[in-house]
């Protein structure tokens, strides 16, 4: 089973996210949760069961290469996305034991529309 989700809301860096007031953080999580739910239902209208172990690939789209984040900032900024995947029931948990190789794979690409593309798929691989 494979789920592909698209999100048009820009992904903030961890530094940006932590500087936001808690109400802005909550609004952001609500917006991306709704956006991912709509994307999920458009592409996969049937019943959803959590994938375990899951291979999660998050591709963050930036408008310019100069806007690329360092690895730690990008991973931290994607944490709310991982939490939404758990809330939507795509993965059982975002803990290392439920993910292939213990973590998600993160990438950054240049694209005219900011946001993220998320792929969640099954894997028979044993966690390393």
C-alpha positions in Angstrom: 0.0 0.0 0.0 1.2 3.5 -0.8 -0.1 6.9 0.1 0.9 10.1 -1.6 -0.1 13.4 -0.1 0.5 17.0 -1.3 0.6 20.1 0.8 0.8 23.7 -0.4 1.4 25.3 2.9 5.2 26.2 3.2 7.1 24.1 5.7 8.8 26.4 8.3 12.3 25.7 9.7 12.5 24.4 13.3 13.9 27.8 14.3 10.9 29.6 12.8 8.4 27.2 14.3 9.8 27.4 17.8 9.7 31.2 17.8 5.9 31.2 17.0 3.4 31.7 19.7 1.7 28.5 20.8 -1.6 29.6 19.2 0.2 30.1 15.8 1.8 26.7 16.2 -1.7 25.2 16.9 -3.3 27.0 13.9 -0.4 25.8 11.6 -0.9 22.2 12.8 -4.7 22.5 12.2 -4.2 23.9 8.7 -1.7 21.2 7.6 -3.8 18.5 9.1 -6.8 19.6 7.1 -4.8 20.0 4.0 -3.3 16.5 4.3 -6.7 15.0 5.1 -8.2 16.5 1.9 -5.3 15.2 -0.1 -5.6 11.8 1.5 -9.3 11.5 0.8 -9.0 12.7 -2.8 -6.4 10.1 -3.6 -7.5 7.2 -1.2 -11.2 7.3 -0.4 -11.3 3.8 1.2 -10.6 2.6 4.7 -7.1 3.4 6.0 -5.1 1.0 8.2 -1.7 2.1 9.8 1.4 0.9 7.9 4.0 -0.8 10.1 6.9 -0.5 9.4 6.4 2.5 7.2 8.9 4.1 4.7 8.1 7.8 4.9 9.6 10.2 2.4 9.0 14.0 2.8 10.1 16.2 0.0 10.1 19.9 1.0 9.6 22.3 -1.9 11.4 25.7 -1.7 11.2 28.5 -4.3 14.9 29.0 -4.4 18.0 26.9 -3.6 19.1 29.8 -1.3 16.0 29.1 0.9 17.2 25.5 1.6 17.3 24.7 5.3 20.1 22.8 7.0 19.2 19.2 7.9 18.3 19.7 11.6 16.1 22.7 10.8 14.3 20.8 8.1 13.7 17.6 10.2 12.4 19.7 13.1 10.2 21.7 10.8 8.7 18.5 9.5 7.8 17.1 12.9 4.3 18.6 12.8 3.8 16.7 9.4 4.9 13.4 11.0 2.4 14.1 13.9 -0.4 14.6 11.3 0.5 11.3 9.6 -0.1 9.6 13.0 -3.3 11.5 13.6 -4.6 10.6 10.1 -3.9 6.9 10.9 -1.4 6.4 8.1 1.4 5.3 10.5 1.1 3.8 13.9 3.6 6.2 15.5 6.5 8.3 14.5 8.9 6.5 16.9 11.9 4.9 15.3 10.6 1.3 15.9 7.7 2.0 13.5 9.7 3.5 10.7 12.1 1.8 8.2 15.7 2.5 9.3 14.4 4.3 12.4 13.5 7.6 10.7 11.8 9.3 7.7 13.7 10.3 4.7 13.9 14.1 4.0 14.7 15.9 0.8 14.6 19.5 -0.5 13.9 20.5 -4.1 13.5 23.8 -5.9 9.9 24.3 -7.2 7.7 27.3 -8.0 5.1 26.2 -5.5 6.3 25.8 -1.9 5.0 23.1 0.3 5.7 19.4 0.7 5.1 16.0 -1.0 4.7 13.1 1.4 5.0 9.4 0.4 4.1 6.7 3.0 4.6 3.2 1.8 4.9 -0.3 3.2 8.2 -2.0 3.5 9.1 -5.6 4.4 12.6 -4.4 5.4 13.6 -5.0 9.0 14.6 -1.9 11.0 18.4 -1.4 11.1 
